Amino acid sequence: MSPVIQTLRAWRILHRTLAATLAATATGCVPYPVHKTMQPAARVTVMDTQSQPLSDARVILISRSYPYGRERSRQEVRTMPTGKASFSAQTEWRVESLMLHGSEIYFWNWCVEKAGYETYETLNNAASQFDDKLIVQLPPGESRSCDRL
């Protein structure tokens, strides 16, 4: 076999190997470690419209993630007599793969309810929109359950 044909065959093998490697990389076969925040440390102060604290209000921190916007968790606490409630951060190391739709990205929303007051809820779709030191004033009105959100 001539050296030219051998070189062409070697070049084809190298080309196919590189193409297969690139295809495997683009389809998510390369895992990488990542530190994810599933729930940030956050606190909320709940008051009425006269800025008086509301105790025993139900406060829910809802964690969702893209690419599909699925709900991942709900943490619920009741406000103290000072109207304050707090949540601790939940983080973990994970191994993810690069996929066509991107990596899993978390974002968070609030829901606050108390009988006799309008329910407060956020509809964030990005982590940058989340207020981790929320102060909310609930006006008197009809309360809706956060369970239906």
Salt bridges, closest charged atoms under 4 A:
GLU71 OE1 - ARG64 NH2 3.79
GLU71 OE2 - ARG74 NE 2.69
GLU76 OE2 - ARG58 NE 3.05
GLU92 OE2 - ARG94 NE 2.67
GLU96 OE2 - LYS36 NZ 3.42
GLU104 OE2 - ARG72 NH2 3.00
GLU104 OE1 - ARG94 NH1 2.65
GLU113 OE1 - ARG58 NH1 3.16
GLU121 OE2 - ARG144 NH2 2.86
ASP132 OD1 - LYS133 NZ 3.59
ASP147 OD1 - ARG58 NH2 2.53
